[in-house]
Amino acid sequence: MKLALFDLDHTLIPIDSDYEWGVFTTALGWNDPAEFSHRNEAFYAQYKAGTMDIHAYIRFATQALCQRGAIHSIAAHALFMRDVVQKVIKPEAINLVRQHQAAGDAVIIVTATNEFVTRSIAQAFGVAELMAVNLVRDPLTDWFNGEIAGTPSFREGKVTRVQEWLAARQLGWDDVQSTFYSDSINDLPLLAQVTHAVATNPDARLRAIAHERGWRILDLFE
């Protein structure tokens, strides 16, 4: 089996979808602008530095949609897809995914952004397999409560999630030829695990590591 794994934010799309969702919902009046912007910027800086507490971030990032409920959140996300995400999806990224699909590779998007924000984005790329941060649903409301279900697909958790996917198919890493595309130093554990690592639109630290290790560097949006 050939396995093509893609990070999402700044890899397949030139934005951070979770960050932009926060900006979008703040514009809708869902958050206090000053407080939310301050905390959002702080978490984003921690993410780029590789120091972010994923559980604390998910509670923060999903607070508004948890409070607003399913009907309002789903409607707002449809507008977010139309007004923000669809406008930044590039043909180069679509073509890269299509190349792997045409070759018969199993294609999976593996992202540290939560499933609510990213499911529709994966669908826009024609990718059915999504490994995102899964969210706990409150049994009384059947809606998210801000907590993470299972292993978050963040840093080493991405390796765990892919291993679980392989094990469910009675496969291990040695049974597949795997490629992973990512821009972020946070994804170093999975980049180091796969057969072929592709530093895609890499940040400065990942670009330096890619040069040191002889990994392919792909500047997809140039």
C-alpha positions as CSV (number, residue, x, y, z in Angstrom):
1,M,0.0,0.0,0.0
2,K,1.1,3.6,-0.7
3,L,-0.1,6.1,1.8
4,A,-0.2,9.8,1.2
5,L,-0.6,11.9,4.4
6,F,-1.2,15.6,4.3
7,D,-1.2,18.2,7.0
8,L,-3.8,20.8,6.3
9,D,-3.1,24.4,7.6
10,H,-0.3,26.1,5.7
11,T,0.3,22.8,3.8
12,L,-2.8,22.3,1.6
13,I,-4.3,25.7,2.3
14,P,-2.3,28.9,2.9
15,I,-4.1,29.8,6.1
16,D,-4.6,28.4,9.6
17,S,-8.2,27.3,9.4
18,D,-8.8,27.2,13.2
19,Y,-7.3,30.7,13.6
20,E,-9.4,32.1,10.8
21,W,-12.5,30.4,12.1
22,G,-11.9,32.2,15.4
23,V,-11.6,35.5,13.5
24,F,-14.7,34.8,11.5
25,T,-16.9,33.9,14.5
26,T,-15.6,37.0,16.4
27,A,-16.8,39.1,13.5
28,L,-20.2,37.5,13.9
29,G,-20.2,38.7,17.5
30,W,-19.6,35.3,19.1
31,N,-16.6,36.4,21.1
32,D,-15.3,39.4,22.9
33,P,-13.0,40.9,20.2
34,A,-10.2,42.1,22.4
35,E,-10.0,39.1,24.7
36,F,-10.4,36.6,22.0
37,S,-7.8,38.2,19.7
38,H,-5.3,38.3,22.6
39,R,-5.8,34.7,23.5
40,N,-5.9,33.5,19.9
41,E,-2.6,35.3,19.1
42,A,-1.0,33.8,22.2
43,F,-2.1,30.2,21.3
44,Y,-0.9,30.7,17.7
45,A,2.5,31.9,18.9
46,Q,2.7,28.8,21.2
47,Y,1.8,26.5,18.3
48,K,4.5,28.0,16.1
49,A,7.0,27.6,18.9
50,G,5.9,24.0,19.5
51,T,4.8,24.7,23.1
52,M,1.0,24.6,22.9
53,D,-1.2,22.7,25.3
54,I,-3.6,21.1,22.8
55,H,-6.3,20.4,25.5
56,A,-6.3,24.0,26.7
57,Y,-6.4,25.3,23.1
58,I,-9.3,23.1,22.1
59,R,-11.4,24.3,25.0
60,F,-10.7,27.8,24.0
61,A,-11.2,27.3,20.2
62,T,-14.5,25.5,20.6
63,Q,-16.0,27.5,23.4
64,A,-18.2,29.7,21.1
65,L,-19.5,26.8,18.9
66,C,-20.2,24.7,22.0
67,Q,-22.3,27.6,23.4
68,R,-24.0,28.5,20.2
69,G,-25.1,24.9,19.5
70,A,-25.4,22.8,16.3
71,I,-27.9,24.8,14.2
72,H,-26.1,28.2,14.5
73,S,-22.6,26.6,14.3
74,I,-23.3,24.6,11.2
75,A,-24.9,27.5,9.4
76,A,-21.9,29.8,10.3
77,H,-19.4,27.2,9.1
78,A,-21.1,27.0,5.7
79,L,-20.6,30.8,5.4
80,F,-17.0,30.3,6.6
81,M,-16.4,27.8,3.9
82,R,-17.9,30.0,1.2
83,D,-16.4,33.3,2.3
84,V,-13.0,32.3,3.6
85,V,-11.8,28.7,2.8
86,Q,-13.0,28.3,-0.8
87,K,-11.3,31.5,-1.8
88,V,-7.9,30.3,-0.7
89,I,-7.9,26.7,-2.0
90,K,-5.3,26.7,-4.7
91,P,-5.2,24.6,-7.9
92,E,-1.7,23.5,-7.0
93,A,-2.9,21.9,-3.8
94,I,-5.9,20.2,-5.5
95,N,-3.6,18.9,-8.2
96,L,-1.2,17.4,-5.7
97,V,-3.9,15.5,-3.9
98,R,-5.4,14.4,-7.2
99,Q,-2.0,13.0,-8.3
100,H,-1.9,10.7,-5.3
101,Q,-5.5,9.6,-5.7
102,A,-5.0,8.9,-9.5
103,A,-2.0,6.7,-8.5
104,G,-4.2,4.7,-6.3
105,D,-2.6,5.9,-3.0
106,A,-4.6,6.0,0.2
107,V,-5.0,9.7,0.9
108,I,-5.5,11.0,4.5
109,I,-5.5,14.5,5.9
110,V,-3.9,14.5,9.3
111,T,-4.5,17.8,11.1
112,A,-4.3,19.2,14.6
113,T,-7.4,21.3,13.9
114,N,-10.7,19.9,15.2
115,E,-13.1,17.8,13.2
116,F,-15.8,20.4,13.1
117,V,-13.7,23.0,11.4
118,T,-11.9,20.6,9.0
119,R,-14.4,18.0,7.9
120,S,-15.9,20.2,5.2
121,I,-12.4,21.3,4.1
122,A,-11.3,17.7,3.6
123,Q,-14.5,17.2,1.5
124,A,-13.6,20.2,-0.6
125,F,-10.4,18.4,-1.5
126,G,-12.2,15.2,-2.2
127,V,-10.6,13.4,0.7
128,A,-12.8,11.1,2.7
129,E,-10.2,10.0,5.3
130,L,-9.7,12.7,7.9
131,M,-7.7,12.4,11.1
132,A,-8.5,15.6,13.0
133,V,-8.8,16.3,16.7
134,N,-12.1,14.5,17.6
135,L,-14.4,16.2,20.0
136,V,-16.5,14.7,22.8
137,R,-20.3,15.1,22.4
138,D,-22.4,15.7,25.5
139,P,-24.9,12.8,25.6
140,L,-27.7,15.1,26.6
141,T,-27.3,17.6,23.8
142,D,-25.5,15.5,21.2
143,W,-23.2,18.5,20.7
144,F,-19.6,19.2,21.5
145,N,-18.5,20.1,25.0
146,G,-14.9,21.3,24.4
147,E,-13.1,18.2,25.4
148,I,-11.0,15.9,23.2
149,A,-12.1,12.4,22.3
150,G,-9.2,9.9,22.1
151,T,-5.7,10.8,21.1
152,P,-5.4,14.3,19.6
153,S,-3.8,14.3,16.2
154,F,-1.1,16.7,17.4
155,R,2.7,16.2,17.4
156,E,3.4,12.6,18.5
157,G,-0.4,12.0,18.5
158,K,-0.3,12.1,14.7
159,V,2.0,9.1,14.7
160,T,-0.3,7.3,17.1
161,R,-3.4,8.0,15.0
162,V,-1.8,6.8,11.8
163,Q,-0.5,3.6,13.6
164,E,-4.1,3.0,14.8
165,W,-5.4,3.4,11.3
166,L,-2.8,0.9,10.0
167,A,-3.4,-1.6,12.8
168,A,-7.1,-1.6,12.1
169,R,-6.1,-2.9,8.6
170,Q,-3.6,-5.4,10.1
171,L,-0.7,-3.3,8.7
172,G,2.4,-1.7,10.2
173,W,4.8,1.0,9.0
174,D,6.9,-1.6,7.2
175,D,3.9,-2.8,5.2
176,V,3.3,0.6,3.5
177,Q,5.3,3.2,1.5
178,S,4.3,6.4,3.2
179,T,4.7,10.1,2.3
180,F,3.8,13.0,4.6
181,Y,3.5,16.6,3.5
182,S,3.8,19.2,6.3
183,D,4.9,22.8,6.9
184,S,5.3,22.7,10.7
185,I,8.0,21.8,13.1
186,N,5.2,20.4,15.3
187,D,4.9,17.5,12.7
188,L,8.5,16.4,13.1
189,P,7.5,13.1,14.8
190,L,5.4,12.0,11.8
191,L,7.8,13.4,9.2
192,A,10.6,11.3,10.9
193,Q,8.4,8.2,10.8
194,V,7.3,8.0,7.2
195,T,9.2,6.6,4.2
196,H,9.2,10.0,2.4
197,A,9.0,13.3,4.3
198,V,8.1,16.4,2.3
199,A,8.6,19.7,4.0
200,T,5.8,21.7,2.3
201,N,5.8,25.5,2.6
202,P,8.1,24.8,5.6
203,D,8.7,27.2,8.5
204,A,12.3,28.3,9.0
205,R,13.2,25.6,11.5
206,L,11.6,22.8,9.5
207,R,13.3,24.0,6.3
208,A,16.7,23.8,8.1
209,I,16.0,20.3,9.3
210,A,14.8,19.2,5.9
211,H,18.1,20.4,4.4
212,E,20.1,18.6,7.1
213,R,18.2,15.3,6.6
214,G,17.9,15.5,2.8
215,W,14.1,15.7,2.8
216,R,12.3,17.0,-0.2
217,I,11.2,20.7,0.1
218,L,8.1,21.7,-1.7
219,D,7.0,25.4,-1.9
220,L,3.6,24.7,-3.1
221,F,2.2,28.2,-3.2
222,E,5.1,30.0,-4.9
